[in-house]
Amino acid sequence: MKKFFLILPILLLYVEAAAAGCPFTGDTAESAQCLSCHSEKADFLKDNQHAARGGRAEFIKETFEKIDKDFGEKNCGGRRVSACADCHQKPEIPEAEVCIKCHTKLGADYLGYGARDYHSRYQRGISVGGKYWMKMLPDIHRESGMACGDCHSMPAGNKAKGCLSCHSYSPEILDHQIENHKNLNCEACHAAWAPNEYGVYFIKLTDKIKAMQFDKLKRMDEYAVSAFSVLNEPVVLGKDAQNRYTPIRPLITFFSDTDGSRENVMLSDKWKPFYPHTIRRETVTCEGCHSNRRKYLLEKGEDRIFLLEKDGLPIGSFHNSSYFSIENASFVTEEEYLRFSAKTPGYAKWYIQKIEQMKNAVDRNAERR
Protein backbone atom coordinates (compact mmCIF):
# COMPACT_ATOMS: atom_id res chain seq x y z
CA MET A 1 0.00 0.00 0.00
CA LYS A 2 2.85 2.39 0.88
CA LYS A 3 4.53 1.77 -2.50
CA PHE A 4 1.21 2.43 -4.26
CA PHE A 5 0.92 5.89 -2.72
CA LEU A 6 4.53 6.65 -3.75
CA ILE A 7 3.85 5.67 -7.36
CA LEU A 8 0.41 7.32 -7.56
CA PRO A 9 1.72 10.94 -7.97
CA ILE A 10 3.86 9.84 -10.92
CA LEU A 11 0.92 8.07 -12.57
CA LEU A 12 -1.27 11.12 -12.06
CA LEU A 13 1.42 13.29 -13.67
CA TYR A 14 1.29 11.17 -16.81
CA VAL A 15 -2.51 11.09 -16.84
CA GLU A 16 -2.63 14.87 -16.43
CA ALA A 17 -0.02 15.34 -19.15
CA ALA A 18 -1.91 13.08 -21.53
CA ALA A 19 -5.16 14.93 -20.83
CA ALA A 20 -3.40 18.20 -21.60
CA GLY A 21 -2.28 16.79 -24.93
CA CYS A 22 1.35 15.84 -24.08
CA PRO A 23 1.95 12.50 -25.87
CA PHE A 24 5.76 12.42 -25.41
CA THR A 25 6.33 10.74 -28.75
CA GLY A 26 9.54 12.60 -29.53
CA ASP A 27 7.98 14.58 -32.40
CA THR A 28 9.92 17.85 -32.66
CA ALA A 29 6.75 19.65 -33.82
CA GLU A 30 5.33 19.28 -30.32
CA SER A 31 7.50 22.03 -28.80
CA ALA A 32 4.82 24.69 -29.31
CA GLN A 33 2.35 22.46 -27.51
CA CYS A 34 4.81 21.99 -24.61
CA LEU A 35 5.39 25.72 -24.33
CA SER A 36 1.66 26.46 -24.23
CA CYS A 37 1.83 25.19 -20.63
CA HIS A 38 5.51 25.67 -19.84
CA SER A 39 5.69 29.27 -20.99
CA GLU A 40 8.49 30.02 -18.51
CA LYS A 41 10.77 27.86 -20.70
CA ALA A 42 10.00 29.76 -23.90
CA ASP A 43 13.45 31.34 -24.05
CA PHE A 44 15.27 28.05 -23.66
CA LEU A 45 15.24 27.17 -27.36
CA LYS A 46 16.78 30.60 -27.99
CA ASP A 47 19.42 30.03 -25.32
CA ASN A 48 22.88 30.71 -26.71
CA GLN A 49 24.42 27.67 -25.02
CA HIS A 50 21.94 25.17 -26.44
CA ALA A 51 20.34 26.68 -29.52
CA ALA A 52 23.49 27.69 -31.38
CA ARG A 53 27.24 27.34 -31.09
CA GLY A 54 27.15 29.03 -27.70
CA GLY A 55 30.39 29.91 -25.96
CA ARG A 56 32.41 28.05 -28.57
CA ALA A 57 31.68 30.65 -31.23
CA GLU A 58 34.32 33.10 -30.01
CA PHE A 59 36.93 30.36 -29.62
CA ILE A 60 36.22 29.09 -33.15
CA LYS A 61 36.53 32.60 -34.56
CA GLU A 62 39.87 33.16 -32.79
CA THR A 63 41.34 29.85 -33.92
CA PHE A 64 39.95 27.72 -36.74
CA GLU A 65 38.44 30.55 -38.77
CA LYS A 66 41.90 32.08 -39.13
CA ILE A 67 42.76 29.20 -41.46
CA ASP A 68 39.27 28.32 -42.69
CA LYS A 69 36.69 31.12 -42.58
CA ASP A 70 33.82 28.64 -43.00
CA PHE A 71 34.99 26.19 -40.35
CA GLY A 72 32.31 27.12 -37.81
CA GLU A 73 29.44 27.01 -40.27
CA LYS A 74 30.52 23.68 -41.76
CA ASN A 75 31.37 21.86 -38.56
CA CYS A 76 29.59 23.66 -35.71
CA GLY A 77 26.75 25.52 -37.39
CA GLY A 78 23.04 25.18 -36.91
CA ARG A 79 20.98 24.62 -33.82
CA ARG A 80 22.17 22.02 -31.35
CA VAL A 81 18.77 21.76 -29.63
CA SER A 82 15.77 22.43 -31.85
CA ALA A 83 12.89 20.97 -29.87
CA CYS A 84 11.86 20.01 -26.35
CA ALA A 85 11.80 16.34 -27.36
CA ASP A 86 15.50 16.44 -28.22
CA CYS A 87 16.10 16.03 -24.49
CA HIS A 88 12.69 15.26 -22.94
CA GLN A 89 10.99 12.01 -23.87
CA LYS A 90 8.89 12.25 -20.70
CA PRO A 91 8.00 15.04 -18.22
CA GLU A 92 11.05 14.60 -16.03
CA ILE A 93 14.59 15.91 -15.71
CA PRO A 94 16.58 14.07 -18.43
CA GLU A 95 18.96 11.34 -17.34
CA ALA A 96 22.69 12.13 -17.45
CA GLU A 97 23.07 9.75 -20.41
CA VAL A 98 20.89 12.14 -22.44
CA CYS A 99 22.98 15.17 -21.47
CA ILE A 100 26.32 13.62 -22.42
CA LYS A 101 25.19 12.99 -25.98
CA CYS A 102 26.19 16.63 -26.45
CA HIS A 103 28.13 17.45 -23.27
CA THR A 104 30.97 15.03 -23.87
CA LYS A 105 33.96 17.20 -22.97
CA LEU A 106 32.58 17.98 -19.53
CA GLY A 107 29.75 15.75 -18.47
CA ALA A 108 30.78 12.23 -19.37
CA ASP A 109 33.29 12.39 -16.51
CA TYR A 110 30.31 12.64 -14.12
CA LEU A 111 29.35 9.09 -15.10
CA GLY A 112 32.93 7.89 -14.69
CA TYR A 113 33.63 7.85 -18.43
CA GLY A 114 37.19 8.82 -19.32
CA ALA A 115 38.34 10.16 -22.69
CA ARG A 116 39.87 7.85 -25.28
CA ASP A 117 42.36 8.63 -28.03
CA TYR A 118 40.83 9.53 -31.41
CA HIS A 119 42.51 6.65 -33.29
CA SER A 120 40.16 3.81 -34.25
CA ARG A 121 42.27 1.22 -32.41
CA TYR A 122 41.14 2.80 -29.12
CA GLN A 123 37.46 2.94 -30.03
CA ARG A 124 36.28 0.11 -27.81
CA GLY A 125 34.76 -0.49 -24.38
CA ILE A 126 31.73 1.46 -23.15
CA SER A 127 29.64 3.08 -25.90
CA VAL A 128 27.42 6.00 -24.83
CA GLY A 129 26.24 8.97 -26.87
CA GLY A 130 27.89 7.69 -30.04
CA LYS A 131 31.36 7.62 -28.45
CA TYR A 132 33.55 5.07 -26.73
CA TRP A 133 34.73 5.67 -23.17
CA MET A 134 37.26 4.38 -20.69
CA LYS A 135 35.73 3.33 -17.36
CA MET A 136 36.88 5.57 -14.51
CA LEU A 137 35.73 6.46 -10.99
CA PRO A 138 32.36 8.30 -11.19
CA ASP A 139 31.34 11.41 -9.28
CA ILE A 140 30.01 10.69 -5.79
CA HIS A 141 26.84 12.66 -6.62
CA ARG A 142 26.22 10.26 -9.52
CA GLU A 143 26.55 7.33 -7.12
CA SER A 144 23.94 9.06 -4.93
CA GLY A 145 21.48 9.07 -7.84
CA MET A 146 21.61 12.77 -8.74
CA ALA A 147 20.90 13.95 -12.29
CA CYS A 148 22.66 16.83 -14.07
CA GLY A 149 19.55 18.98 -13.68
CA ASP A 150 19.72 18.75 -9.90
CA CYS A 151 22.60 21.25 -9.98
CA HIS A 152 22.25 22.79 -13.45
CA SER A 153 19.04 24.75 -13.82
CA MET A 154 17.78 25.93 -17.19
CA PRO A 155 18.45 27.91 -19.25
CA ALA A 156 22.16 27.10 -19.27
CA GLY A 157 23.09 30.72 -18.60
CA ASN A 158 21.85 30.29 -15.05
CA LYS A 159 24.63 29.68 -12.56
CA ALA A 160 24.93 26.08 -11.38
CA LYS A 161 24.74 25.26 -7.70
CA GLY A 162 28.09 25.43 -5.92
CA CYS A 163 29.36 22.97 -3.32
CA LEU A 164 28.36 25.21 -0.43
CA SER A 165 24.80 25.44 -1.75
CA CYS A 166 24.25 22.02 -0.20
CA HIS A 167 27.32 21.30 1.93
CA SER A 168 28.77 23.09 4.94
CA TYR A 169 32.50 23.71 5.35
CA SER A 170 33.32 21.60 8.41
CA PRO A 171 36.16 23.00 10.55
CA GLU A 172 36.50 19.61 12.24
CA ILE A 173 38.10 18.07 9.16
CA LEU A 174 41.88 18.19 9.44
CA ASP A 175 42.50 19.55 5.95
CA HIS A 176 39.99 22.36 6.56
CA GLN A 177 41.89 23.52 9.64
CA ILE A 178 44.97 24.53 7.65
CA GLU A 179 44.85 28.30 7.15
CA ASN A 180 46.30 28.33 3.64
CA HIS A 181 43.75 25.75 2.47
CA LYS A 182 41.06 28.41 2.78
CA ASN A 183 42.43 29.75 -0.50
CA LEU A 184 41.36 26.58 -2.36
CA ASN A 185 38.17 25.91 -4.25
CA CYS A 186 36.57 22.65 -3.07
CA GLU A 187 37.18 20.91 -6.39
CA ALA A 188 40.91 21.62 -6.22
CA CYS A 189 41.14 18.84 -3.61
CA HIS A 190 37.97 16.82 -4.14
CA ALA A 191 38.09 16.30 -7.94
CA ALA A 192 39.56 12.81 -8.36
CA TRP A 193 40.66 13.17 -11.99
CA ALA A 194 40.14 15.12 -15.20
CA PRO A 195 40.01 14.21 -18.92
CA ASN A 196 42.69 16.36 -20.60
CA GLU A 197 43.68 16.48 -24.26
CA TYR A 198 47.16 17.78 -25.01
CA GLY A 199 47.85 19.02 -28.52
CA VAL A 200 44.61 18.37 -30.41
CA TYR A 201 45.35 18.27 -34.14
CA PHE A 202 43.00 19.33 -36.92
CA ILE A 203 44.48 18.01 -40.16
CA LYS A 204 43.05 19.44 -43.38
CA LEU A 205 42.84 16.70 -45.99
CA THR A 206 43.92 18.68 -49.03
CA ASP A 207 45.34 15.68 -50.93
CA LYS A 208 42.91 12.78 -51.37
CA ILE A 209 45.69 10.25 -51.94
CA LYS A 210 47.70 11.27 -48.88
CA ALA A 211 44.49 11.45 -46.91
CA MET A 212 44.33 7.66 -46.84
CA GLN A 213 46.88 7.57 -44.02
CA PHE A 214 44.33 9.34 -41.81
CA ASP A 215 41.47 6.90 -42.39
CA LYS A 216 41.76 5.55 -38.83
CA LEU A 217 41.19 8.95 -37.21
CA LYS A 218 37.98 10.77 -36.31
CA ARG A 219 36.69 12.75 -39.32
CA MET A 220 34.69 15.97 -39.50
CA ASP A 221 33.96 17.53 -42.86
CA GLU A 222 37.33 17.67 -44.67
CA TYR A 223 39.38 17.35 -41.46
CA ALA A 224 40.89 14.47 -39.54
CA VAL A 225 41.18 14.95 -35.77
CA SER A 226 43.87 13.54 -33.51
CA ALA A 227 45.74 14.43 -30.32
CA PHE A 228 49.35 14.21 -29.19
CA SER A 229 48.24 12.85 -25.82
CA VAL A 230 44.89 12.10 -24.16
CA LEU A 231 45.15 11.67 -20.38
CA ASN A 232 42.66 10.93 -17.61
CA GLU A 233 44.84 12.34 -14.87
CA PRO A 234 44.86 14.17 -11.52
CA VAL A 235 43.70 17.76 -11.98
CA VAL A 236 46.13 20.53 -12.91
CA LEU A 237 45.82 23.67 -10.77
CA GLY A 238 45.97 27.38 -11.52
CA LYS A 239 44.40 30.43 -9.83
CA ASP A 240 41.00 31.81 -10.77
CA ALA A 241 39.90 35.44 -11.02
CA GLN A 242 39.37 35.48 -7.23
CA ASN A 243 42.98 34.28 -6.76
CA ARG A 244 41.84 30.90 -5.47
CA TYR A 245 43.51 27.64 -6.50
CA THR A 246 41.26 25.82 -8.94
CA PRO A 247 41.43 23.14 -11.68
CA ILE A 248 42.43 24.31 -15.17
CA ARG A 249 42.38 22.44 -18.48
CA PRO A 250 44.22 22.77 -21.82
CA LEU A 251 42.72 24.11 -25.04
CA ILE A 252 45.99 23.60 -26.93
CA THR A 253 45.17 23.17 -30.62
CA PHE A 254 47.34 22.62 -33.69
CA PHE A 255 46.63 22.68 -37.41
CA SER A 256 48.37 20.96 -40.32
CA ASP A 257 47.81 20.49 -44.06
CA THR A 258 48.31 17.06 -45.59
CA ASP A 259 50.17 18.66 -48.49
CA GLY A 260 52.89 19.77 -46.07
CA SER A 261 52.48 23.51 -46.70
CA ARG A 262 51.57 24.16 -43.05
CA GLU A 263 52.69 21.90 -40.24
CA ASN A 264 52.05 22.12 -36.49
CA VAL A 265 50.60 25.64 -36.60
CA MET A 266 49.45 26.53 -33.08
CA LEU A 267 45.89 27.85 -33.24
CA SER A 268 45.36 27.99 -29.47
CA ASP A 269 47.87 28.10 -26.61
CA LYS A 270 45.19 28.60 -23.94
CA TRP A 271 44.35 27.04 -20.62
CA LYS A 272 41.17 27.94 -18.74
CA PRO A 273 39.49 27.19 -15.38
CA PHE A 274 36.83 24.50 -15.34
CA TYR A 275 34.82 22.33 -12.95
CA PRO A 276 35.60 18.59 -13.18
CA HIS A 277 32.54 16.44 -12.51
CA THR A 278 34.60 13.84 -10.66
CA ILE A 279 34.02 14.86 -7.04
CA ARG A 280 34.83 12.37 -4.28
CA ARG A 281 34.69 12.53 -0.49
CA GLU A 282 38.38 11.56 -0.26
CA THR A 283 41.22 13.83 -1.42
CA VAL A 284 44.82 13.61 -2.59
CA THR A 285 47.63 13.22 -0.04
CA CYS A 286 49.85 16.12 1.03
CA GLU A 287 52.62 15.13 -1.38
CA GLY A 288 50.17 15.07 -4.26
CA CYS A 289 50.06 18.88 -4.17
CA HIS A 290 53.12 20.00 -2.22
CA SER A 291 55.75 18.01 -4.15
CA ASN A 292 54.40 17.87 -7.70
CA ARG A 293 55.61 20.45 -10.21
CA ARG A 294 53.56 19.07 -13.09
CA LYS A 295 50.39 19.81 -11.14
CA TYR A 296 51.14 23.55 -11.54
CA LEU A 297 52.67 23.42 -15.04
CA LEU A 298 56.16 23.97 -13.66
CA GLU A 299 57.84 20.90 -15.14
CA LYS A 300 61.61 21.26 -15.49
CA GLY A 301 63.35 20.48 -18.75
CA GLU A 302 65.35 17.60 -17.30
CA ASP A 303 62.15 15.97 -15.99
CA ARG A 304 60.42 15.80 -19.37
CA ILE A 305 59.38 12.53 -20.99
CA PHE A 306 58.31 14.00 -24.34
CA LEU A 307 60.83 16.07 -26.33
CA LEU A 308 58.19 17.98 -28.26
CA GLU A 309 60.53 20.25 -30.20
CA LYS A 310 62.15 17.16 -31.74
CA ASP A 311 58.69 16.18 -32.96
CA GLY A 312 58.29 19.51 -34.74
CA LEU A 313 56.09 21.27 -32.18
CA PRO A 314 56.68 24.95 -31.34
CA ILE A 315 56.71 24.21 -27.58
CA GLY A 316 59.02 22.28 -25.28
CA SER A 317 56.52 20.86 -22.77
CA PHE A 318 52.78 20.51 -22.26
CA HIS A 319 53.38 20.89 -18.51
CA ASN A 320 55.30 24.15 -18.43
CA SER A 321 53.19 27.32 -18.37
CA SER A 322 55.91 29.47 -19.99
CA TYR A 323 54.67 28.24 -23.38
CA PHE A 324 51.00 29.11 -22.82
CA SER A 325 48.42 31.76 -21.98
CA ILE A 326 45.44 31.39 -19.66
CA GLU A 327 41.89 32.75 -19.82
CA ASN A 328 40.17 34.36 -16.80
CA ALA A 329 42.86 33.00 -14.47
CA SER A 330 46.60 32.94 -13.79
CA PHE A 331 49.28 30.29 -13.61
CA VAL A 332 51.01 29.37 -10.36
CA THR A 333 54.46 31.00 -10.29
CA GLU A 334 57.79 29.43 -9.40
CA GLU A 335 57.98 31.62 -6.28
CA GLU A 336 54.55 30.45 -5.08
CA TYR A 337 55.45 26.81 -5.62
CA LEU A 338 58.74 27.09 -3.74
CA ARG A 339 56.89 28.72 -0.85
CA PHE A 340 54.19 26.08 -0.37
CA SER A 341 56.43 23.13 -1.25
CA ALA A 342 58.97 24.00 1.50
CA LYS A 343 59.03 21.30 4.18
CA THR A 344 58.74 23.65 7.15
CA PRO A 345 58.07 22.56 10.77
CA GLY A 346 54.45 23.59 10.24
CA TYR A 347 54.16 21.35 7.18
CA ALA A 348 55.74 18.44 9.11
CA LYS A 349 53.20 18.87 11.94
CA TRP A 350 50.20 18.67 9.63
CA TYR A 351 51.76 15.86 7.60
CA ILE A 352 52.24 13.68 10.71
CA GLN A 353 48.66 14.36 11.83
CA LYS A 354 47.40 13.41 8.38
CA ILE A 355 49.31 10.11 8.44
CA GLU A 356 47.94 9.33 11.91
CA GLN A 357 44.42 10.13 10.72
CA MET A 358 44.81 7.78 7.75
CA LYS A 359 46.19 5.02 10.00
CA ASN A 360 43.26 5.37 12.38
CA ALA A 361 40.81 5.14 9.47
CA VAL A 362 42.47 1.93 8.24
CA ASP A 363 42.37 0.47 11.76
CA ARG A 364 38.66 1.28 12.11
CA ASN A 365 37.87 -0.38 8.79
CA ALA A 366 39.84 -3.46 9.84
CA GLU A 367 37.86 -3.68 13.08
CA ARG A 368 34.54 -3.58 11.19
CA ARG A 369 35.59 -6.60 9.18
C-alpha positions in Angstrom: 0.0 0.0 0.0 2.8 2.4 0.9 4.5 1.8 -2.5 1.2 2.4 -4.3 0.9 5.9 -2.7 4.5 6.6 -3.7 3.9 5.7 -7.4 0.4 7.3 -7.6 1.7 10.9 -8.0 3.9 9.8 -10.9 0.9 8.1 -12.6 -1.3 11.1 -12.1 1.4 13.3 -13.7 1.3 11.2 -16.8 -2.5 11.1 -16.8 -2.6 14.9 -16.4 0.0 15.3 -19.1 -1.9 13.1 -21.5 -5.2 14.9 -20.8 -3.4 18.2 -21.6 -2.3 16.8 -24.9 1.4 15.8 -24.1 1.9 12.5 -25.9 5.8 12.4 -25.4 6.3 10.7 -28.8 9.5 12.6 -29.5 8.0 14.6 -32.4 9.9 17.9 -32.7 6.7 19.6 -33.8 5.3 19.3 -30.3 7.5 22.0 -28.8 4.8 24.7 -29.3 2.3 22.5 -27.5 4.8 22.0 -24.6 5.4 25.7 -24.3 1.7 26.5 -24.2 1.8 25.2 -20.6 5.5 25.7 -19.8 5.7 29.3 -21.0 8.5 30.0 -18.5 10.8 27.9 -20.7 10.0 29.8 -23.9 13.4 31.3 -24.0 15.3 28.0 -23.7 15.2 27.2 -27.4 16.8 30.6 -28.0 19.4 30.0 -25.3 22.9 30.7 -26.7 24.4 27.7 -25.0 21.9 25.2 -26.4 20.3 26.7 -29.5 23.5 27.7 -31.4 27.2 27.3 -31.1 27.2 29.0 -27.7 30.4 29.9 -26.0 32.4 28.0 -28.6 31.7 30.6 -31.2 34.3 33.1 -30.0 36.9 30.4 -29.6 36.2 29.1 -33.1 36.5 32.6 -34.6 39.9 33.2 -32.8 41.3 29.9 -33.9 39.9 27.7 -36.7 38.4 30.5 -38.8 41.9 32.1 -39.1 42.8 29.2 -41.5 39.3 28.3 -42.7 36.7 31.1 -42.6 33.8 28.6 -43.0 35.0 26.2 -40.3 32.3 27.1 -37.8 29.4 27.0 -40.3 30.5 23.7 -41.8 31.4 21.9 -38.6 29.6 23.7 -35.7 26.7 25.5 -37.4 23.0 25.2 -36.9 21.0 24.6 -33.8 22.2 22.0 -31.4 18.8 21.8 -29.6 15.8 22.4 -31.9 12.9 21.0 -29.9 11.9 20.0 -26.3 11.8 16.3 -27.4 15.5 16.4 -28.2 16.1 16.0 -24.5 12.7 15.3 -22.9 11.0 12.0 -23.9 8.9 12.3 -20.7 8.0 15.0 -18.2 11.1 14.6 -16.0 14.6 15.9 -15.7 16.6 14.1 -18.4 19.0 11.3 -17.3 22.7 12.1 -17.4 23.1 9.8 -20.4 20.9 12.1 -22.4 23.0 15.2 -21.5 26.3 13.6 -22.4 25.2 13.0 -26.0 26.2 16.6 -26.5 28.1 17.5 -23.3 31.0 15.0 -23.9 34.0 17.2 -23.0 32.6 18.0 -19.5 29.8 15.8 -18.5 30.8 12.2 -19.4 33.3 12.4 -16.5 30.3 12.6 -14.1 29.4 9.1 -15.1 32.9 7.9 -14.7 33.6 7.9 -18.4 37.2 8.8 -19.3 38.3 10.2 -22.7 39.9 7.8 -25.3 42.4 8.6 -28.0 40.8 9.5 -31.4 42.5 6.6 -33.3 40.2 3.8 -34.3 42.3 1.2 -32.4 41.1 2.8 -29.1 37.5 2.9 -30.0 36.3 0.1 -27.8 34.8 -0.5 -24.4 31.7 1.5 -23.2 29.6 3.1 -25.9 27.4 6.0 -24.8 26.2 9.0 -26.9 27.9 7.7 -30.0 31.4 7.6 -28.4 33.6 5.1 -26.7 34.7 5.7 -23.2 37.3 4.4 -20.7 35.7 3.3 -17.4 36.9 5.6 -14.5 35.7 6.5 -11.0 32.4 8.3 -11.2 31.3 11.4 -9.3 30.0 10.7 -5.8 26.8 12.7 -6.6 26.2 10.3 -9.5 26.5 7.3 -7.1 23.9 9.1 -4.9 21.5 9.1 -7.8 21.6 12.8 -8.7 20.9 14.0 -12.3 22.7 16.8 -14.1 19.6 19.0 -13.7 19.7 18.7 -9.9 22.6 21.3 -10.0 22.3 22.8 -13.4 19.0 24.7 -13.8 17.8 25.9 -17.2 18.5 27.9 -19.3 22.2 27.1 -19.3 23.1 30.7 -18.6 21.9 30.3 -15.0 24.6 29.7 -12.6 24.9 26.1 -11.4 24.7 25.3 -7.7 28.1 25.4 -5.9 29.4 23.0 -3.3 28.4 25.2 -0.4 24.8 25.4 -1.7 24.3 22.0 -0.2 27.3 21.3 1.9 28.8 23.1 4.9 32.5 23.7 5.3 33.3 21.6 8.4 36.2 23.0 10.6 36.5 19.6 12.2 38.1 18.1 9.2 41.9 18.2 9.4 42.5 19.6 6.0 40.0 22.4 6.6 41.9 23.5 9.6 45.0 24.5 7.6 44.8 28.3 7.2 46.3 28.3 3.6 43.7 25.8 2.5 41.1 28.4 2.8 42.4 29.7 -0.5 41.4 26.6 -2.4 38.2 25.9 -4.2 36.6 22.7 -3.1 37.2 20.9 -6.4 40.9 21.6 -6.2 41.1 18.8 -3.6 38.0 16.8 -4.1 38.1 16.3 -7.9 39.6 12.8 -8.4 40.7 13.2 -12.0 40.1 15.1 -15.2 40.0 14.2 -18.9 42.7 16.4 -20.6 43.7 16.5 -24.3 47.2 17.8 -25.0 47.9 19.0 -28.5 44.6 18.4 -30.4 45.4 18.3 -34.1 43.0 19.3 -36.9 44.5 18.0 -40.2 43.1 19.4 -43.4 42.8 16.7 -46.0 43.9 18.7 -49.0 45.3 15.7 -50.9 42.9 12.8 -51.4 45.7 10.2 -51.9 47.7 11.3 -48.9 44.5 11.5 -46.9 44.3 7.7 -46.8 46.9 7.6 -44.0 44.3 9.3 -41.8 41.5 6.9 -42.4 41.8 5.6 -38.8 41.2 9.0 -37.2 38.0 10.8 -36.3 36.7 12.7 -39.3 34.7 16.0 -39.5 34.0 17.5 -42.9 37.3 17.7 -44.7 39.4 17.3 -41.5 40.9 14.5 -39.5 41.2 15.0 -35.8 43.9 13.5 -33.5 45.7 14.4 -30.3 49.3 14.2 -29.2 48.2 12.8 -25.8 44.9 12.1 -24.2 45.1 11.7 -20.4 42.7 10.9 -17.6 44.8 12.3 -14.9 44.9 14.2 -11.5 43.7 17.8 -12.0 46.1 20.5 -12.9 45.8 23.7 -10.8 46.0 27.4 -11.5 44.4 30.4 -9.8 41.0 31.8 -10.8 39.9 35.4 -11.0 39.4 35.5 -7.2 43.0 34.3 -6.8 41.8 30.9 -5.5 43.5 27.6 -6.5 41.3 25.8 -8.9 41.4 23.1 -11.7 42.4 24.3 -15.2 42.4 22.4 -18.5 44.2 22.8 -21.8 42.7 24.1 -25.0 46.0 23.6 -26.9 45.2 23.2 -30.6 47.3 22.6 -33.7 46.6 22.7 -37.4 48.4 21.0 -40.3 47.8 20.5 -44.1 48.3 17.1 -45.6 50.2 18.7 -48.5 52.9 19.8 -46.1 52.5 23.5 -46.7 51.6 24.2 -43.1 52.7 21.9 -40.2 52.1 22.1 -36.5 50.6 25.6 -36.6 49.5 26.5 -33.1 45.9 27.9 -33.2 45.4 28.0 -29.5 47.9 28.1 -26.6 45.2 28.6 -23.9 44.4 27.0 -20.6 41.2 27.9 -18.7 39.5 27.2 -15.4 36.8 24.5 -15.3 34.8 22.3 -13.0 35.6 18.6 -13.2 32.5 16.4 -12.5 34.6 13.8 -10.7 34.0 14.9 -7.0 34.8 12.4 -4.3 34.7 12.5 -0.5 38.4 11.6 -0.3 41.2 13.8 -1.4 44.8 13.6 -2.6 47.6 13.2 0.0 49.9 16.1 1.0 52.6 15.1 -1.4 50.2 15.1 -4.3 50.1 18.9 -4.2 53.1 20.0 -2.2 55.7 18.0 -4.1 54.4 17.9 -7.7 55.6 20.4 -10.2 53.6 19.1 -13.1 50.4 19.8 -11.1 51.1 23.5 -11.5 52.7 23.4 -15.0 56.2 24.0 -13.7 57.8 20.9 -15.1 61.6 21.3 -15.5 63.4 20.5 -18.8 65.3 17.6 -17.3 62.1 16.0 -16.0 60.4 15.8 -19.4 59.4 12.5 -21.0 58.3 14.0 -24.3 60.8 16.1 -26.3 58.2 18.0 -28.3 60.5 20.3 -30.2 62.1 17.2 -31.7 58.7 16.2 -33.0 58.3 19.5 -34.7 56.1 21.3 -32.2 56.7 25.0 -31.3 56.7 24.2 -27.6 59.0 22.3 -25.3 56.5 20.9 -22.8 52.8 20.5 -22.3 53.4 20.9 -18.5 55.3 24.2 -18.4 53.2 27.3 -18.4 55.9 29.5 -20.0 54.7 28.2 -23.4 51.0 29.1 -22.8 48.4 31.8 -22.0 45.4 31.4 -19.7 41.9 32.8 -19.8 40.2 34.4 -16.8 42.9 33.0 -14.5 46.6 32.9 -13.8 49.3 30.3 -13.6 51.0 29.4 -10.4 54.5 31.0 -10.3 57.8 29.4 -9.4 58.0 31.6 -6.3 54.6 30.4 -5.1 55.4 26.8 -5.6 58.7 27.1 -3.7 56.9 28.7 -0.9 54.2 26.1 -0.4 56.4 23.1 -1.2 59.0 24.0 1.5 59.0 21.3 4.2 58.7 23.7 7.1 58.1 22.6 10.8 54.4 23.6 10.2 54.2 21.3 7.2 55.7 18.4 9.1 53.2 18.9 11.9 50.2 18.7 9.6 51.8 15.9 7.6 52.2 13.7 10.7 48.7 14.4 11.8 47.4 13.4 8.4 49.3 10.1 8.4 47.9 9.3 11.9 44.4 10.1 10.7 44.8 7.8 7.7 46.2 5.0 10.0 43.3 5.4 12.4 40.8 5.1 9.5 42.5 1.9 8.2 42.4 0.5 11.8 38.7 1.3 12.1 37.9 -0.4 8.8 39.8 -3.5 9.8 37.9 -3.7 13.1 34.5 -3.6 11.2 35.6 -6.6 9.2 
